[in-house]
Amino acid sequence: MLTLLLDADVYAPAPLGRRHVLVAGERVVAITQSRPGITGVPVDTVDLGGRRLTPGLVDAHVHVTGGGGEAGPETAAPAPTLTAYTTAGVTSVVGLLGTDDTTRTTAGLLRQVYGLRREGLSAWAWTGGYHLPPTTLTGSVRTDVATVEPVIGFGELAVSDHRSSQPTFEEVARVAADCHVAGLMTGKAGVLHLHLGDGARGLDMLRRVLAETEVPARALHPTHVNRCSGLFDEALALAVDGVTIDVTAFPPAFATDDEVLAADAVMRFLESDLDPARLTVSSDGGGCLPHFRDGVLERMDFATSGALADLLADLLARGVPLDRALLPFTSTPAAHLRLPRKGRITEGADADLVVLDDIGRPADVMALGRWHVRDGRPVVRGTFEPLAE
């Protein structure tokens, strides 16, 4: 089956103007100004009437098995459903473990990644979790990345956080080096994805890795850098040195006094002289959003990939041009994670496509050439989702 999207206002994410987009199987095969002539084969023709067409969003930080557990076993969050991703316009995810890398394992994480793939999503995994020694499948971070196809790096290793294993500089440098070398061996991302807490040491460990080792800046990917204003200032300085930083789309209703709202953080970055290729955004979907005071949990919320759709709409409402706003959601994370067929609309790319409504929210979502959402409603559901209706 071919799918022909007529009269799409294409943001690839660069603005291409009005185009016709032809999809065959899982790939985009043509982007044309004149309507392509197709005979002899069935074609599903969809007239978009000038609506905006963007790449599917890439969410590089998702607790696909569920996160949490910081306040007892009853606070371990369940795994998000397929439609929690697709209705947010997310077509690619990278799953990870967090605080609980004891009862949740790399094997369980990979099972969930394979399950999402069978349900039609594109999915990969970070090996490990918050703590060192790391939770792995093979006993080695380097071997996991080198031999287990979905594993593209290590994450989310916790630093500057009371829930971390308080890793030493030497330990962090060594696991960063393992990621980098495994990336060289395989052509994978080879990235160390780091959870940043609100500890006083901030990003000091990463600055030391850059200053005292030969590990390249691209191998480091700190997340939650908008957790507080001082940490975000440190992150901007690291971006100058070539580190790609990751802003978390924390829901504004649960922001703390010193937290930098995701929209404010993205706008500040894009309005600076910094390279846009040094900024990504992610949702922390499936994880709990705990708020601690002196190490004691005060309150908790549940994160979803829907925060990315909310953030994109917020940026557009603030006047950020769509092609600029899309970068940290699409082409930048895809490039940083070395996923060449993701994050762009171009011939040969995967047919991960999002049609936006008038206010910039996902109306129709295609993943690998298959419609998952139409008119804001899911038309494909996860294996057990119908049981919840």
C-alpha positions as CSV (number, residue, x, y, z in Angstrom):
1,M,0.0,0.0,0.0
2,L,1.1,3.5,-0.9
3,T,0.1,6.5,1.1
4,L,0.0,9.9,-0.7
5,L,-0.2,13.0,1.5
6,L,-1.4,15.9,-0.7
7,D,-0.8,19.6,-0.1
8,A,1.2,19.3,3.1
9,D,3.0,22.3,4.5
10,V,6.2,20.4,5.2
11,Y,8.6,21.2,8.0
12,A,11.4,18.7,7.6
13,P,12.1,20.4,10.1
14,A,13.4,23.1,7.7
15,P,10.4,24.7,6.0
16,L,9.9,23.2,2.5
17,G,6.5,24.8,1.8
18,R,3.6,23.1,0.2
19,R,4.5,19.6,-1.0
20,H,3.1,16.2,-1.8
21,V,4.6,13.4,0.3
22,L,4.6,9.8,-0.9
23,V,5.0,6.9,1.6
24,A,5.7,3.3,0.5
25,G,5.8,0.7,3.3
26,E,7.8,2.2,6.2
27,R,9.7,4.9,4.2
28,V,9.2,8.3,2.6
29,V,10.0,7.7,-1.0
30,A,9.1,11.1,-2.7
31,I,8.5,14.7,-1.8
32,T,7.3,16.6,-4.8
33,Q,5.8,20.0,-5.9
34,S,3.5,18.4,-8.5
35,R,1.2,15.6,-7.7
36,P,2.9,12.3,-8.6
37,G,1.2,10.1,-11.2
38,I,0.6,6.6,-9.7
39,T,-1.1,3.8,-11.6
40,G,-1.7,0.1,-11.1
41,V,-1.3,0.0,-7.4
42,P,-3.7,1.0,-4.5
43,V,-3.1,4.4,-3.0
44,D,-4.4,5.8,0.2
45,T,-4.7,9.5,-0.6
46,V,-5.1,12.0,2.2
47,D,-5.5,15.7,1.4
48,L,-4.0,17.7,4.2
49,G,-5.3,21.0,2.8
50,G,-2.1,22.9,3.7
51,R,-1.9,21.6,7.3
52,R,1.6,21.5,8.8
53,L,3.5,18.1,8.5
54,T,6.4,17.5,10.8
55,P,8.7,14.5,11.7
56,G,7.7,12.3,14.5
57,L,9.1,13.4,17.9
58,V,12.1,11.5,19.3
59,D,11.8,11.0,23.1
60,A,15.3,10.0,24.4
61,H,14.4,9.6,28.0
62,V,11.4,7.3,28.8
63,H,10.8,4.8,31.6
64,V,9.2,2.2,29.3
65,T,8.9,-0.3,32.1
66,G,7.7,2.4,34.5
67,G,9.8,4.4,37.0
68,G,9.5,5.6,40.5
69,G,9.7,3.5,43.7
70,E,11.3,6.1,45.8
71,A,8.6,6.0,48.5
72,G,8.0,2.3,48.8
73,P,7.0,-0.5,46.5
74,E,3.5,0.9,46.0
75,T,5.0,3.9,44.3
76,A,6.6,1.9,41.4
77,A,4.9,3.4,38.3
78,P,3.4,1.1,35.6
79,A,4.7,0.9,32.1
80,P,3.2,3.6,29.8
81,T,0.8,2.3,27.1
82,L,1.5,2.6,23.3
83,T,-1.0,5.4,22.9
84,A,0.7,7.4,25.7
85,Y,3.5,7.9,23.1
86,T,1.6,8.1,19.8
87,T,-1.1,10.6,20.9
88,A,1.8,12.9,21.9
89,G,3.3,12.7,18.4
90,V,6.2,10.5,19.7
91,T,7.2,7.8,17.3
92,S,10.7,7.0,18.6
93,V,11.7,6.3,22.2
94,V,14.8,5.3,24.1
95,G,13.9,3.4,27.3
96,L,15.8,3.4,30.5
97,L,15.9,2.4,34.2
98,G,16.0,4.9,37.0
99,T,16.2,4.8,40.7
100,D,15.1,1.2,40.8
101,D,17.7,-0.7,38.8
102,T,17.5,-3.5,41.4
103,T,14.1,-5.1,40.8
104,R,13.8,-3.6,37.3
105,T,16.4,-5.1,35.1
106,T,18.1,-4.5,31.7
107,A,16.5,-7.8,30.5
108,G,13.0,-6.5,31.5
109,L,13.8,-3.2,29.8
110,L,14.8,-4.9,26.6
111,R,11.6,-7.0,26.6
112,Q,9.6,-3.8,26.8
113,V,11.6,-2.3,23.9
114,Y,10.9,-5.3,21.8
115,G,7.3,-5.2,22.7
116,L,6.9,-1.6,21.6
117,R,8.6,-2.4,18.3
118,R,6.1,-5.2,17.7
119,E,3.3,-2.7,18.4
120,G,4.7,-0.4,15.7
121,L,6.9,2.1,17.6
122,S,10.6,2.6,17.0
123,A,12.4,1.9,20.3
124,W,16.0,1.6,21.7
125,A,17.5,1.3,25.2
126,W,20.1,2.7,27.5
127,T,21.7,0.0,29.5
128,G,22.3,0.5,33.3
129,G,20.5,2.8,35.6
130,Y,21.1,5.3,38.4
131,H,23.9,3.3,40.1
132,L,27.4,1.9,39.7
133,P,28.3,-1.0,39.4
134,P,25.9,-0.9,36.5
135,T,22.9,-3.1,35.9
136,T,23.7,-4.7,32.5
137,L,22.7,-7.7,30.4
138,T,26.2,-9.1,29.7
139,G,28.1,-7.9,32.7
140,S,29.7,-5.0,30.8
141,V,28.5,-1.7,29.6
142,R,30.8,-1.9,26.6
143,T,29.7,-5.4,25.7
144,D,26.0,-4.5,26.1
145,V,26.4,-1.7,23.6
146,A,28.6,-3.7,21.2
147,T,26.5,-6.9,21.1
148,V,22.9,-6.1,22.0
149,E,21.3,-4.4,19.0
150,P,18.8,-2.0,20.8
151,V,21.3,-0.8,23.3
152,I,22.9,2.5,22.2
153,G,24.6,3.8,25.4
154,F,24.4,4.0,29.1
155,G,21.8,5.8,31.2
156,E,20.5,7.3,33.3
157,L,23.6,7.4,35.6
158,A,22.7,9.6,38.5
159,V,25.2,12.3,39.7
160,S,24.8,15.2,42.2
161,D,21.8,13.4,43.7
162,H,21.1,11.8,47.1
163,R,19.7,8.7,45.3
164,S,22.9,8.1,43.3
165,S,25.6,5.6,44.2
166,Q,27.8,8.6,44.8
167,P,30.2,7.6,41.9
168,T,33.7,8.8,41.9
169,F,35.3,10.8,39.1
170,E,37.3,7.8,38.0
171,E,34.1,5.6,37.8
172,V,32.2,8.2,35.7
173,A,35.2,8.7,33.4
174,R,35.6,5.0,32.9
175,V,31.9,4.4,32.0
176,A,32.0,7.4,29.6
177,A,35.0,5.9,27.9
178,D,33.3,2.5,27.6
179,C,30.4,4.2,26.0
180,H,32.6,6.1,23.6
181,V,34.7,3.1,22.5
182,A,31.6,0.9,22.1
183,G,30.1,3.6,19.9
184,L,33.3,3.6,17.7
185,M,33.1,-0.2,17.4
186,T,29.4,-0.2,16.3
187,G,28.5,3.1,14.8
188,K,25.9,3.5,17.6
189,A,25.5,6.7,19.7
190,G,28.0,5.6,22.3
191,V,26.6,8.2,24.8
192,L,26.6,8.4,28.6
193,H,23.2,9.8,29.5
194,L,23.4,11.4,32.9
195,H,20.6,12.2,35.4
196,L,21.4,15.4,37.2
197,G,20.0,16.0,40.7
198,D,20.0,19.3,42.6
199,G,23.1,18.5,44.6
200,A,25.7,21.2,45.2
201,R,28.3,19.6,42.9
202,G,26.1,20.2,39.9
203,L,28.0,19.4,36.7
204,D,31.4,19.5,38.2
205,M,32.0,15.8,37.4
206,L,31.3,16.4,33.7
207,R,33.6,19.4,33.6
208,R,36.4,17.2,35.0
209,V,35.8,14.5,32.4
210,L,36.2,17.1,29.7
211,A,39.3,18.7,31.3
212,E,41.1,15.7,32.6
213,T,40.4,12.9,30.1
214,E,40.3,12.4,26.3
215,V,36.6,11.4,26.3
216,P,34.9,13.7,23.7
217,A,32.1,16.1,24.6
218,R,29.6,14.3,22.3
219,A,29.8,11.2,24.6
220,L,28.2,13.1,27.5
221,H,24.5,13.9,27.6
222,P,23.3,15.4,30.9
223,T,19.5,15.5,31.4
224,H,17.2,17.4,33.8
225,V,19.5,20.4,33.4
226,N,16.6,22.8,33.9
227,R,16.0,21.3,37.4
228,C,17.2,24.6,38.9
229,S,18.5,27.9,37.6
230,G,22.1,27.4,38.7
231,L,22.3,24.0,37.1
232,F,20.9,25.4,33.8
233,D,23.6,28.1,33.8
234,E,26.2,25.4,34.2
235,A,24.7,23.4,31.4
236,L,24.8,26.4,29.0
237,A,28.5,26.7,29.7
238,L,29.0,23.0,28.9
239,A,27.1,23.4,25.6
240,V,29.7,26.0,24.7
241,D,32.3,23.2,25.1
242,G,30.4,20.9,22.7
243,V,28.2,18.9,25.2
244,T,24.6,18.3,24.1
245,I,22.3,19.1,27.0
246,D,18.8,17.7,27.6
247,V,16.0,19.8,28.9
248,T,13.2,17.8,30.7
249,A,9.6,18.9,29.9
250,F,8.5,19.0,33.6
251,P,4.8,19.8,33.8
252,P,4.6,23.6,34.8
253,A,2.0,22.8,37.5
254,F,4.6,20.8,39.5
255,A,7.5,23.2,39.0
256,T,9.5,24.2,42.1
257,D,10.4,27.8,42.8
258,D,13.9,27.6,41.4
259,E,13.0,25.3,38.4
260,V,13.5,26.6,34.9
261,L,10.3,25.9,33.0
262,A,11.1,23.9,29.9
263,A,9.7,26.5,27.5
264,D,11.8,29.2,29.1
265,A,14.9,27.0,28.9
266,V,14.4,26.2,25.3
267,M,13.7,29.8,24.3
268,R,16.7,31.0,26.3
269,F,18.9,28.5,24.4
270,L,17.5,29.2,21.0
271,E,17.8,32.9,21.5
272,S,21.5,32.6,22.5
273,D,24.5,32.3,20.2
274,L,24.8,28.6,21.1
275,D,24.7,25.9,18.4
276,P,21.1,24.5,18.2
277,A,22.6,21.1,17.7
278,R,23.6,21.1,21.4
279,L,20.0,21.0,22.7
280,T,17.5,18.2,23.0
281,V,14.3,17.8,25.0
282,S,12.8,14.7,26.5
283,S,9.8,13.9,28.7
284,D,10.9,11.5,31.5
285,G,7.7,9.7,30.5
286,G,6.7,6.8,32.6
287,G,8.7,8.1,35.5
288,C,7.6,9.6,38.8
289,L,8.2,13.3,39.4
290,P,9.3,13.3,43.1
291,H,9.9,16.5,45.0
292,F,12.3,16.1,48.0
293,R,13.2,18.3,50.9
294,D,16.4,17.3,52.8
295,G,16.1,13.8,51.2
296,V,12.5,13.3,52.3
297,L,9.8,12.9,49.7
298,E,7.2,15.7,49.9
299,R,5.0,15.0,46.8
300,M,5.0,13.0,43.6
301,D,3.5,13.2,40.1
302,F,3.6,10.9,37.0
303,A,5.4,12.0,33.8
304,T,4.2,11.3,30.3
305,S,5.4,11.8,26.8
306,G,2.4,14.2,26.4
307,A,4.6,16.8,28.1
308,L,6.5,17.1,24.8
309,A,3.3,17.9,22.8
310,D,2.5,20.4,25.5
311,L,5.9,22.0,25.3
312,L,5.9,22.3,21.5
313,A,2.4,23.9,21.5
314,D,3.7,26.3,24.3
315,L,6.7,27.3,22.2
316,L,4.6,28.0,19.2
317,A,2.1,30.1,21.3
318,R,5.1,32.1,22.5
319,G,6.0,32.9,18.9
320,V,8.9,30.5,18.3
321,P,8.9,29.6,14.6
322,L,8.0,26.0,14.0
323,D,11.2,25.1,12.2
324,R,13.3,26.4,15.2
325,A,11.0,24.9,17.8
326,L,11.1,21.4,16.2
327,L,14.9,21.0,16.3
328,P,15.3,19.7,19.9
329,F,12.4,17.3,19.4
330,T,13.4,15.8,16.1
331,S,16.5,16.2,14.1
332,T,18.9,17.1,16.9
333,P,18.2,14.0,19.2
334,A,18.1,11.8,16.1
335,A,21.5,13.1,15.0
336,H,23.0,12.9,18.5
337,L,21.8,9.3,18.9
338,R,23.0,8.4,15.4
339,L,19.5,7.4,14.2
340,P,19.9,8.6,10.6
341,R,16.4,7.7,9.4
342,K,14.7,9.5,12.3
343,G,13.8,13.2,13.0
344,R,13.6,14.3,9.4
345,I,11.2,14.3,6.4
346,T,13.4,13.4,3.4
347,E,13.4,10.7,0.8
348,G,14.6,7.4,2.4
349,A,13.7,8.5,5.9
350,D,11.3,6.4,8.0
351,A,7.7,7.5,7.5
352,D,7.3,8.9,11.1
353,L,5.0,11.8,10.5
354,V,2.9,14.2,12.5
355,V,0.1,16.4,11.2
356,L,-0.4,19.4,13.5
357,D,-3.7,21.1,14.3
358,D,-4.2,24.8,14.2
359,I,-2.6,25.3,17.7
360,G,0.3,23.0,17.1
361,R,-0.8,19.8,18.7
362,P,-0.7,16.3,17.1
363,A,-3.9,15.6,15.1
364,D,-2.7,12.7,13.0
365,V,0.4,10.5,13.7
366,M,2.0,8.0,11.4
367,A,4.7,5.6,12.7
368,L,6.7,3.6,10.2
369,G,4.1,4.2,7.5
370,R,1.1,3.2,9.6
371,W,-1.5,5.6,10.9
372,H,-1.7,5.4,14.7
373,V,-3.7,8.5,15.4
374,R,-6.3,10.2,13.3
375,D,-8.2,13.4,14.2
376,G,-6.6,13.3,17.7
377,R,-7.9,9.8,18.4
378,P,-5.8,6.6,18.5
379,V,-6.7,4.1,15.8
380,V,-4.0,1.6,16.9
381,R,-3.8,0.5,20.5
382,G,-1.3,-1.5,22.6
383,T,-1.9,-5.1,23.2
384,F,-3.8,-4.7,26.5
385,E,-5.2,-1.2,26.0
386,P,-8.6,-2.4,24.9
387,L,-9.0,-4.1,28.2
388,A,-8.9,-0.7,29.9
389,E,-11.9,0.7,28.0
